[in-house]
Amino acid sequence: MNVANWLADAADRQPGNPALLQGEHLVADYAGFRALARQAGRRLAADHGIMPGDRVAVFMKNATDYLVLLYGIWWCGAVVVPINCKLHPAEAAEIIRDAGARLVFTDDGDIFGDALLVDGCLENTSVDYATGLPARSDADPLARPISRAPGDLAWLFYTSGTTGKSKGVMLSHGNLTAMSLCYPVDVEPVTSNDAILYCAPMSHGAGLYNFIFVRTAARHVIPESRGFDPDEVFSIASVIQNVSFFAAPTMVKRLVDAVERHGLASDGIRSIILGGAPMYRADLERALAIIGPKFIQIYGQGESPMTITALAKDIIADRSHPEWKRFVTSVGHAQSCVEVRVLSEKGKPAGWGVRGEVAVRGGTVMKGYWRNQPATDAAIVDGWLRTGDIGYLDEDGLLTLTDRSKDVVISGGSNIYPREVEEVLALHPDVKEVAIVGQRDPEWGEVVVAFVALRPQSQQDEESLLSWFVSRMASFKKPRRFVFVPELPKNGYGKIAKTELRALLESDKPALGIAA
Ligand code: AMP
C-alpha cells in the first residue's frame, strides 16, 4: 500500500477536480497533479538514481511544489524526510546526515554552501525540479506508484529534540494510512467540495493531513505568503469556501485577535483542527465567541501522528451542556485506530481519574526511532508507546492531559502540574499568554515560576496576579516569581519553548527584554 496510490486513484476518478491552488489561483487539477508527481518520481529514479527506500529530504516553505515532491518521492518508493523550514541550515544538515538522505530539496539551492557536499552524502536541488522540466534521461515514466508494503518506511520525521538529541520517527505507509482513515471518522468527514489550507508548516501535522483530502479529490490551498498570516487565512477562506486547516493554539489566538481587530468574516472556514499544545479553556471560550463553533481538538505526537484522541466539534460547541467545562478541559476520546491507557508508575493501568503516563497502541504508532534501538525500546514497551504525557481518563473515556512528565514541578515534595496553574492565570482577562516552569530552589527543590505576557495597556503586576491566583487555587501551587515578557518564545511549530524559559532561569540572566 503506497500512499501515492491515493493520488493515482483520485486522478482516475476525478481528473478535472481542482487539486492545487496557490492562494485563490488554480495551479493544477487532479490529472495535472498526478502528472507532475509522476514526472517528479520519474526524474528522481532516472536522473538521480533514487531507489525504493532511499531517503529524500524536503527543506522548504509550504508550496504547491511541496505536495508534488512528496508524491513524487513516494511514487518511486522513496522516503520523505520533512524538515521544518524554520530550522537553521546547520540543524537541517544534521538531520540530513542522520537520515542518510541522498537528495535534499530546498527553496534556495545555495543554502547549505558546501556543508553537505563535504560530507559526500548528497546532491542539493532547488525546487524548480518539480515544475515539469524534462528529465535528463528519457526513461519511461512510472505508470503507477512503486508497490510498497504497509510496513515500508514513508515518512522520517525528526522530533524537535527538546529532551536531547533530535530523533528520527519512522512512519510507514501503513501508519499514514491508518492516521488518514481516522480523520473522516474521528475528526470529520471530507468530500471533494472541501479544501485544506496549509498555513502551519507542511513538514509537520498540517502536511500529514493532506492524504484524506487527496483521497477524496478535494482542494489543497497554499497561502501566497507560504506561511501563516491571519488576515490572509480569512480572505482566502472567504473566496475558496469550505476551508479546514490545522492550527496550534498560538495560531488560533492570532486568528481571534485578527477578527477582533479587523472584523473579518469567518464564514468560509469549515473547521479549525487545533492541537499540538494545550488550548486553555479561557482561550477556547474566546475563540468560540469570536470565530464561532468551528473547532475540533486533536491530540497526537510525532510518534503517533495526529492520532491519539479527538474532541468533537459538537462537544466543543455545546456551551450550554452542564459538563462543558470538564469536556473542553479534556482532549477527548481515543481515535478509532488506537487504544489509549493511562499507566501508573509501575506500568499498570491506572484507575479512573488517577494520573499517570498516557500510553497508546494501534495502527498509527511509529515503527521506532531511526537507527536508535535503545530509544525505541524505551519508547515502545510491550507494544505500547509511552507518550511522556501525564493525564487521566474519566469513566466516560475522556482523556485529560495535565502535563508532559518532564514538565511537572516538584516543590516541597508536592507535584504541581503547570497546566493547572496556566489554566487559572489564562482566565485573567489581561493575560495574553502564560507559561509555568520550575526553577531549582535550595529550600523547596523547585519553585513555580510564571512567565506572563500581558495584553497591551494592561496594568497588572505580580501582586494583582497573585491575588487573582490565590482566590482560585491552593496556595502551595502559587507562582513564587512572575517574569513579565512582551511575548513568550515559540519553537518553529508555534509551541511555547519552555526549554528556553528554563534556560533563562538557570542562567538567571534575564534577556530578550525580560524584567524579573
Ligand atoms: P509533537 O511530537 O511535536 O507533535 O509534540 C507532541 C506533544 O504535544 C504531545 O506529546 C503533547 O505533549 C503535546 N500536545 C499535542 N496535542 C496536544 C493537545 N491537544 N493538548 C495538549 N497537548 C498536546
Residues whose N, C-alpha, C, O or C-beta is under 5 A from the ligand:
A	BS01	AMP	L274 G275 G276 A277 P278 M279 I298 Y299 G300 Q301 G302 V331 T387 D389 L401
